[in-house]
Amino acid sequence: MKILIKATILFIFSFFTIANATELKSYQEKVNGITFTIDPRIELYNIIAMQAGHPGMTASNIKYKQDCLEYFSKYKNLEAPNLLYETVQKGWSLDDPMSFLLYLDNNFNLKKGLNSETIKRGGGIEQITKLAKSFKEFAEKSEFTTFFNEIQKDSYSQILNNVKYNFKDFLGLEYLENYYGEKINSYNLILNINGGYGNFGINVSTKEGADLYAIVETNTHSGNLPTYYPTISVIDLLLHEFSHGFVNPKIDKYEKDLSKSENLLAPIAESMQQQAYWDWQVTVKEHIVRAIVTRIAAQIYGKHLMENTYYKLMIAQRFIYADAIIERLKFYEDNRDIYENFNEFAPELIKVFDTISDDYITEKQNKVESIRNTNIEKIPKPYEFAKDSTTYFILSTHENNKEQEKQMQDFVSKYRDMFSKEIKIITDNEALKMDLSNSDIVIFGTINGNLFLKKHINIIPIKITDSYIISNKTVNGTDLQLVTSWVNPYNNKKAMIIYTAQKIESIKNFYFSSNKDQYHYWIAENLIPIDTGNYEKYSRVWMPSIF
C-alpha cells in the first residue's frame, strides 16, 4: 500500500512538474503605469508569419530574427503558416491579426469577445478557430515554450531592462488621464521585436474595464538587441494609441450625427486612404485623436517642440480639420469646471464639423503644401559647399556688441582661408541686395545680428531662442552654439550653412571641433557637443529624426 501511495505521489508530482514546465514565462516590466511586455502570442505569430513568407519583418540586423528563422524552419510545413496566409488572403486588414492574437490565451486557445468584423474578414468563426488550433499545434510540435522560456530568456530580460531605464522619466499617463478626466484599467505596451509592418492600438474590454494595448515595432538596435526609446515617434504612438481607448467609445455614440458631414471626406480622401482610413467615421476619430495628442504633447514638452514636430507632421499628413478641432479643445481645457471629462464635452466637440466652410478647406489645403518640403530632394551637410569663388561667406553687421562682432569677423576671415581664399566674404546688407541663387552660402552671426539670417531662419526645422534650442528635443541653455545646414532659399540645389549662437561672443573657434559639420545640426556649448543629428523626410516634411 505504501509503495502504491508513493508511486501515486510521484506520478502527481511528475505531472505538475511537466505541466509547469510547459507554462510560458511572463516577461514584463511596469514603468510609470505602463506594462511593457514581450508577448508569446506576438512572438509566435511573427515566427509563423516568417515561415509563411511575410515580407514585413524588421529591417534591423538582429541575431534574434535569424534565430527565429533557423530554429523553426523545419516546422514550416505544419498547418499554421499556410492557414495564416489563407486567412489573410480572405480579407484580414492590417490590424486584424493583432486583435486576433490578443484574444488568444497563453495556451493559444481562442477566447470570447473577438470583434465580429475581424472574424468576418478572416473567413468566419470556423476559419478563425481553426487558425487558433493551428497556432497551438505549431507551438507544441516546435517546442516554442523551450525557445521562449529558456533559449531567449537572457535576451528578453536584457531588452526589458533597457526599456525600464529608457522610459523611467516618461510620465505621459498622468497627462492622458488628466486630459480625458478618467482612468483606464490598464496600459500595455507590447514590444514587437521582429515586427516591421506597423504599430497598433487595440482596446480589449474586460469585466474590470478597458485594457489598452499599443503594439510597437522598432527598427533600431544596439549590438544584437533591438532598442526602444521614448523618441518623438514612440511617444506619439503611445499617446495616439492610448487616446483611441478614450476617444473612440465616446465618439462612436454620435455616428448618426457625424454622418451629416460625410462630404468633408472628399477633399482629403486620397491622403486618408493612403494611410488606410477609408471612411468618414474613422477619419473623424483620427482627426480628434491627433489634435488631442498635440495638446498633450505641448503640456509635456512645450509649445515650440510640439509645433516643430507633432503638429507639423499632423498637418503634412493632411488632417486639415485639426485646427478647428484644436480651437474647440482649447475651450474644453479652459472650462473644465463645466466639462469634468472628455465624455461630457464630446457632443459639443463633434459640432465643429458643421462649421467647416469651403474657404476653410482651401486655406488648410494650402497650409499642407506650405509645410511640406516637396521640392527638396537632399539636405547637404555643413561641409558640403564649394570651396571656390562661387561661394559666399555672409557676415553679420548688426550685433549689439561691436567689439565681439569684429572678433567674429576676424575669425571668419581665418576660417575662410582654411578652405580657400577665393571664397568671397560679404556683409548681410550686401547679401540682401544680391542674386545668390547660383551660390552656396555660409552665414555667420546671431539671428538678430545678421539680417540675412533673420530673414531666412524660419525655413530651417531648428528653433533657437535666448533660453533653448529645439531640434527633436529641447536643449536648454543661454550660451549655446548651433551649426546647421539647409538648402539655399533661392535654389534647392545649392547649400546654406549657418554658424550661429545665442551670443555673438560664442561664434568663434569652430575649427577646433572635428565633428561640427558631420551632421545636419550640431548644438554645443563652448564647442562641447550636446545634441547632434540629421534631418529626415516624413510625409514630405524634412525635420530632425523622430526615431
C-alpha positions in Angstrom: 0.0 0.0 0.0 2.8 2.4 0.9 4.5 1.6 -2.4 1.3 2.4 -4.2 0.9 5.7 -2.4 4.5 6.7 -3.1 4.0 5.8 -6.8 0.8 7.9 -6.9 2.5 10.9 -5.2 5.5 10.6 -7.6 3.1 10.5 -10.6 1.2 13.6 -9.4 4.5 15.4 -8.7 5.8 14.5 -12.1 2.6 15.6 -13.8 2.7 19.0 -12.2 6.4 19.4 -12.9 5.7 18.7 -16.6 2.7 21.0 -16.6 4.6 23.8 -15.0 7.5 23.3 -17.4 5.2 24.0 -20.4 3.8 27.2 -19.0 5.0 30.3 -20.8 7.0 32.7 -18.8 5.9 36.3 -18.2 8.4 38.9 -19.4 7.1 42.2 -18.1 8.3 45.5 -16.6 5.9 48.1 -15.2 7.3 51.6 -15.7 5.2 54.6 -14.5 1.9 52.8 -15.0 2.7 51.2 -18.4 3.3 47.5 -18.5 6.0 46.7 -21.1 5.7 43.1 -22.3 7.4 40.6 -24.6 4.3 38.7 -25.5 4.5 35.0 -26.5 1.5 35.4 -28.8 3.1 38.1 -30.8 6.4 36.3 -31.0 4.8 33.1 -32.2 2.8 35.0 -34.8 6.0 36.5 -36.2 7.7 33.1 -36.3 4.8 31.5 -38.1 4.4 34.6 -40.4 8.1 34.4 -41.4 7.7 30.7 -42.3 4.8 31.8 -44.4 7.0 34.3 -46.2 5.7 37.5 -44.6 7.7 40.4 -46.1 7.1 42.9 -43.4 9.6 41.9 -40.7 12.0 44.3 -39.1 14.8 45.7 -41.2 17.1 45.6 -38.2 20.0 43.2 -38.5 19.5 41.4 -35.2 20.5 37.9 -34.3 17.1 37.2 -32.8 15.4 37.3 -36.2 17.9 34.8 -37.6 17.5 32.6 -34.6 13.7 32.5 -35.2 14.1 31.7 -38.8 16.6 28.9 -38.2 15.1 27.3 -35.1 11.6 27.0 -36.6 12.4 26.4 -40.3 11.9 22.6 -40.0 8.3 23.3 -39.0 7.2 25.4 -41.9 5.2 22.6 -43.4 2.9 22.4 -40.4 -0.6 23.8 -41.0 -0.2 27.2 -39.3 1.9 29.1 -41.9 -0.4 28.1 -44.8 -3.5 28.7 -42.7 -2.3 32.1 -41.6 -1.6 33.1 -45.3 -5.0 31.8 -46.3 -6.8 33.8 -43.5 -5.0 37.0 -44.5 -6.0 36.4 -48.2 -9.6 36.1 -47.2 -9.6 39.8 -46.3 -7.9 40.5 -43.0 -6.9 44.1 -42.7 -3.6 45.2 -41.3 -4.6 45.2 -37.6 -6.9 42.1 -37.6 -4.1 39.7 -36.8 -3.1 41.7 -33.7 -6.7 41.8 -32.5 -6.9 38.0 -33.0 -3.7 37.5 -31.1 -4.9 39.4 -28.1 -7.9 37.2 -27.9 -5.8 34.1 -27.5 -4.8 32.9 -24.1 -1.3 31.8 -23.4 -2.1 28.3 -24.4 -3.3 29.7 -27.8 -6.9 28.9 -27.2 -9.4 31.4 -28.7 -11.2 33.5 -26.0 -14.6 35.1 -26.3 -15.1 38.7 -27.4 -13.1 38.9 -30.6 -14.6 41.6 -32.8 -17.2 40.3 -35.3 -15.7 42.2 -38.2 -12.3 40.7 -37.6 -14.0 37.2 -37.6 -15.9 38.1 -40.7 -12.9 39.4 -42.7 -10.9 36.3 -41.7 -13.4 33.9 -43.2 -15.8 33.3 -40.3 -15.6 31.7 -36.9 -14.7 28.2 -38.2 -11.6 29.6 -40.0 -10.5 31.7 -37.0 -11.0 28.7 -34.6 -9.0 26.5 -37.0 -6.3 29.1 -37.1 -6.0 29.3 -33.3 -5.8 25.5 -33.1 -3.0 25.5 -35.7 -1.1 28.0 -33.7 -1.4 25.8 -30.7 -0.2 22.8 -32.7 2.7 24.7 -34.0 3.7 25.8 -30.5 3.6 22.3 -29.2 5.3 20.5 -32.0 8.1 23.1 -32.4 8.7 23.3 -28.6 8.1 27.0 -28.7 7.9 27.1 -24.9 11.5 26.0 -24.7 12.6 28.6 -27.2 10.6 31.4 -25.4 11.3 30.3 -21.8 14.8 29.2 -21.9 16.7 29.9 -25.1 15.7 33.6 -25.3 15.4 34.3 -21.6 18.6 36.4 -21.3 17.9 38.4 -24.4 14.3 39.1 -23.4 15.4 40.1 -19.9 18.1 42.5 -21.2 15.6 44.1 -23.7 13.2 44.8 -20.8 15.9 46.1 -18.5 16.9 48.6 -21.2 13.3 49.7 -21.7 12.9 50.1 -17.9 15.9 52.5 -17.9 14.9 54.4 -21.1 11.3 55.1 -20.0 11.9 55.8 -16.4 11.2 59.6 -16.8 8.2 59.3 -19.1 5.0 60.4 -17.2 2.6 60.6 -20.1 -0.2 58.6 -18.4 -0.7 61.4 -15.9 -1.3 63.9 -18.7 -3.6 61.5 -20.6 -5.8 60.8 -17.6 -5.9 64.4 -16.6 -6.9 65.5 -20.1 -9.6 63.0 -20.5 -10.8 63.1 -16.9 -10.9 59.4 -16.4 -8.8 56.3 -15.8 -8.4 53.2 -17.8 -8.0 49.7 -16.2 -4.5 49.0 -17.7 -2.0 50.4 -20.2 0.1 47.8 -22.0 3.0 48.2 -24.5 3.9 45.1 -26.3 7.4 45.1 -27.8 7.1 43.6 -31.3 10.7 42.5 -31.7 10.5 41.1 -35.1 7.7 43.2 -36.5 8.2 45.7 -39.3 4.7 46.0 -40.5 3.4 48.9 -38.4 2.3 49.9 -34.9 -1.2 49.1 -33.5 -3.5 50.3 -30.8 -6.2 47.9 -29.5 -8.8 48.2 -26.8 -9.8 45.0 -25.1 -12.9 45.1 -22.9 -12.8 43.1 -19.7 -15.0 42.9 -16.6 -12.6 45.2 -14.8 -12.8 47.8 -17.7 -10.8 48.6 -20.8 -7.3 47.3 -21.2 -5.4 49.4 -23.8 -2.6 47.9 -25.8 0.0 49.5 -28.0 2.0 47.0 -30.1 5.2 48.7 -31.1 7.9 47.8 -33.5 11.4 49.2 -33.7 14.0 49.4 -36.5 16.8 50.4 -34.2 19.2 48.2 -32.4 22.3 48.2 -30.3 24.6 45.3 -30.9 22.3 42.3 -31.3 19.5 43.7 -29.3 16.5 45.7 -30.5 16.2 49.0 -28.7 13.1 51.1 -27.6 13.5 54.7 -26.7 10.9 57.4 -25.8 11.6 59.2 -29.1 9.1 61.5 -30.7 7.8 58.7 -32.8 7.3 56.3 -29.9 5.7 58.9 -27.6 3.4 60.0 -30.4 2.4 56.3 -30.9 1.8 55.8 -27.2 -0.3 59.0 -26.8 -2.1 58.2 -30.0 -2.9 54.6 -29.5 -3.9 55.0 -25.8 -6.0 58.1 -26.8 -8.1 55.9 -29.1 -9.2 54.0 -25.9 -10.6 57.2 -24.5 -11.9 58.8 -27.7 -13.4 56.0 -29.8 -16.1 54.9 -27.3 -17.2 58.5 -26.8 -17.3 59.5 -30.5 -18.9 56.2 -31.7 -22.1 57.2 -29.9 -22.6 60.1 -32.4 -22.1 58.2 -35.6 -25.5 59.3 -36.9 -24.8 63.0 -36.2 -21.4 62.7 -37.9 -22.8 61.1 -41.0 -24.3 64.5 -41.9 -20.8 65.9 -42.6 -19.5 63.0 -44.7 -19.0 65.3 -47.6 -15.9 66.6 -45.7 -14.1 63.4 -46.5 -13.9 64.1 -50.3 -11.2 66.9 -50.2 -8.8 64.7 -48.2 -10.0 61.2 -49.3 -6.8 60.3 -51.3 -4.5 61.2 -48.4 -6.6 59.4 -45.9 -6.8 56.3 -48.0 -3.0 56.2 -48.3 -3.0 56.0 -44.5 -5.6 53.2 -44.5 -8.5 55.5 -43.4 -11.3 54.7 -45.8 -14.4 56.1 -44.2 -15.5 59.3 -42.6 -16.2 57.9 -39.1 -12.7 56.6 -38.8 -11.3 59.8 -40.3 -13.1 61.8 -37.6 -11.6 59.8 -34.8 -8.2 60.1 -36.3 -8.5 63.8 -36.5 -9.7 64.1 -32.9 -7.0 61.8 -31.5 -4.2 63.6 -33.4 -5.4 67.0 -32.4 -5.6 65.9 -28.7 -2.1 64.4 -28.9 -0.7 67.8 -30.0 -2.4 69.4 -26.9 -1.0 66.8 -24.5 2.5 67.0 -26.2 2.5 70.7 -25.7 1.9 70.2 -22.0 4.7 67.6 -21.7 7.3 69.1 -24.0 6.3 72.7 -24.5 4.5 74.5 -27.3 7.6 75.0 -29.6 8.7 71.4 -29.7 5.1 70.3 -30.2 4.7 72.7 -33.1 8.0 71.8 -34.6 7.2 68.0 -34.7 3.8 66.6 -33.7 1.8 69.4 -35.2 3.8 69.8 -38.4 3.6 66.0 -39.1 -0.2 66.1 -38.5 -0.8 68.9 -40.9 1.6 67.4 -43.5 -0.5 64.2 -43.4 -3.5 66.4 -44.4 -5.5 66.3 -41.2 -6.8 69.6 -42.2 -9.8 69.7 -39.8 -7.4 69.5 -36.8 -7.0 73.3 -36.5 -10.8 73.7 -36.0 -10.8 70.8 -33.5 -7.9 72.3 -31.6 -9.8 75.6 -31.1 -12.7 73.6 -29.6 -10.3 71.7 -27.4 -8.9 74.9 -26.0 -12.5 75.8 -24.9 -12.7 72.4 -23.2 -9.4 73.0 -21.5 -10.4 76.4 -20.3 -13.8 75.2 -19.0 -13.1 72.0 -17.0 -15.4 73.3 -14.3 -18.2 72.8 -16.8 -16.9 69.8 -18.6 -15.5 67.4 -16.0 -14.3 64.9 -18.6 -14.0 64.4 -22.3 -17.2 62.3 -22.4 -19.2 65.3 -21.3 -17.6 67.5 -24.0 -17.8 65.0 -26.9 -21.2 66.1 -28.1 -20.1 69.7 -28.3 -16.8 68.8 -30.0 -18.4 67.0 -32.9 -20.4 70.1 -33.8 -17.2 71.5 -35.2 -17.7 69.6 -38.4 -20.9 71.6 -39.1 -18.8 74.8 -39.2 -16.3 73.9 -41.9 -16.6 76.1 -44.9 -15.1 75.8 -48.4 -12.8 78.8 -47.6 -11.5 76.9 -44.5 -10.8 73.8 -46.6 -8.9 75.9 -49.2 -6.9 77.7 -46.6 -5.9 74.5 -44.9 -5.1 72.7 -48.1 -2.6 75.5 -48.9 -1.2 75.2 -45.4 -0.4 71.5 -46.1 1.6 72.4 -49.2 3.4 75.2 -47.4 4.6 72.9 -44.6 5.7 70.2 -47.0 9.2 70.4 -48.5 8.1 68.6 -51.7 10.8 70.0 -53.9 13.8 69.4 -51.7 15.4 66.1 -52.6 18.5 66.2 -50.3 19.8 68.3 -47.4 23.6 69.0 -47.7 25.9 68.5 -44.7 27.7 71.6 -43.4 30.9 70.6 -45.1 29.2 70.3 -48.5 29.8 73.7 -50.1 32.0 74.7 -53.0 35.5 75.7 -51.9 35.9 78.3 -54.7 34.8 81.7 -55.8 31.2 80.7 -56.3 30.6 80.5 -52.5 29.9 83.5 -50.3 30.5 83.8 -46.5 27.9 86.3 -45.1 28.9 88.3 -42.0 26.6 89.9 -39.5 27.0 93.7 -39.1 24.1 94.4 -36.7 25.4 92.8 -33.5 24.9 94.9 -30.3 28.4 94.3 -29.2 30.6 95.8 -31.9 33.9 94.6 -30.3 32.7 91.0 -30.3 31.3 91.5 -33.9 34.8 92.5 -35.0 36.4 89.5 -33.3 33.8 87.2 -35.1 34.7 88.8 -38.4 38.4 88.2 -37.8 37.6 84.5 -37.0 35.6 84.2 -40.2 38.4 85.6 -42.3 40.8 83.0 -40.9 38.2 80.3 -41.3 37.6 81.2 -44.9 41.4 80.9 -45.6 41.4 77.3 -44.3 39.1 76.4 -47.2 40.0 78.8 -50.0 40.9 82.5 -50.2 38.8 82.5 -53.4 35.6 82.3 -51.3 34.1 85.8 -51.1 33.2 87.5 -47.8 30.3 89.9 -47.9 28.0 91.6 -45.3 24.4 90.7 -44.5 23.4 94.1 -46.1 25.2 93.2 -49.3 23.7 89.7 -49.4 20.2 91.0 -49.2 20.7 93.0 -52.4 22.5 90.3 -54.4 21.3 87.4 -56.5 22.8 84.4 -54.6 20.7 81.7 -56.4 23.7 80.1 -58.1 25.9 80.1 -55.0 26.5 78.1 -51.8 26.2 80.5 -48.9 27.7 80.2 -45.4 26.2 82.6 -42.8 27.8 83.8 -39.6 26.2 85.8 -36.7 23.3 85.8 -34.3 19.7 85.8 -35.6 19.2 89.4 -34.8 22.7 90.5 -35.7 22.7 89.0 -39.2 19.8 90.4 -41.2 20.1 87.8 -44.0 19.9 85.1 -41.4 17.0 86.8 -39.7 15.1 86.8 -43.0 15.6 83.1 -43.7 15.9 81.4 -40.3 12.3 80.2 -40.2 12.8 77.9 -43.1 15.1 75.5 -41.1 13.5 73.0 -38.8 15.6 74.0 -35.8 14.3 76.8 -33.5 16.8 78.9 -31.5 15.7 81.2 -28.7 17.5 83.1 -25.9 17.0 80.2 -23.4 16.9 77.0 -25.5 17.3 75.4 -28.9 14.8 72.9 -30.3 15.7 70.0 -32.5 13.8 66.8 -31.8 14.3 67.7 -28.2 14.6 70.9 -26.1 18.2 71.7 -25.3 18.2 74.3 -22.5 20.9 76.9 -22.1 21.8 80.5 -22.6 25.2 80.2 -24.2 24.6 77.6 -26.9 26.2 77.3 -30.3 24.5 75.9 -33.5 25.9 74.7 -36.7 23.3 73.6 -39.2 22.7 73.2 -42.9 19.8 73.6 -45.3 19.3 74.4 -48.9 19.8 77.8 -50.4 16.4 79.6 -50.0 16.7 80.6 -53.7 17.9 77.3 -55.1 17.3 73.8 -53.7 20.4 72.5 -55.4 22.7 74.8 -53.5 23.7 74.8 -49.8 23.1 77.2 -47.0 25.3 76.7 -44.0 24.7 78.5 -40.7 27.1 79.2 -37.9 25.2 80.9 -35.1 24.8 81.1 -31.4 22.7 82.7 -28.7 25.6 85.1 -28.0 27.9 86.8 -30.6 31.0 86.0 -28.5 30.4 82.3 -28.9 30.7 82.4 -32.7 34.4 81.6 -32.8 36.9 78.8 -32.9 34.7 76.4 -34.8 37.8 74.9 -36.5 38.7 73.3 -33.2 35.7 71.0 -33.5 36.3 67.9 -35.7 32.6 66.8 -35.8 30.6 70.0 -36.1 30.0 69.5 -39.8 29.3 65.8 -39.9 25.6 66.2 -39.0 22.8 68.3 -40.3 22.7 70.0 -36.9 25.3 70.3 -34.1 24.3 72.0 -30.9 27.1 72.7 -28.4 28.3 74.8 -25.5 31.9 76.0 -25.6 32.4 73.6 -28.6 31.3 70.6 -26.5 28.5 68.8 -28.4 25.2 68.5 -26.5 22.9 67.3 -29.3 23.7 66.2 -32.9 21.5 64.7 -35.6 20.3 64.6 -39.1 17.2 65.7 -41.0 14.9 63.0 -42.4 11.8 63.3 -44.6 8.5 62.2 -43.2 5.2 62.8 -45.1 7.2 65.1 -47.4 8.5 67.2 -44.5 12.2 67.5 -43.6 12.8 67.6 -39.9 15.1 66.2 -37.2 14.8 62.4 -36.9 11.8 61.4 -34.9 13.1 57.8 -34.3 
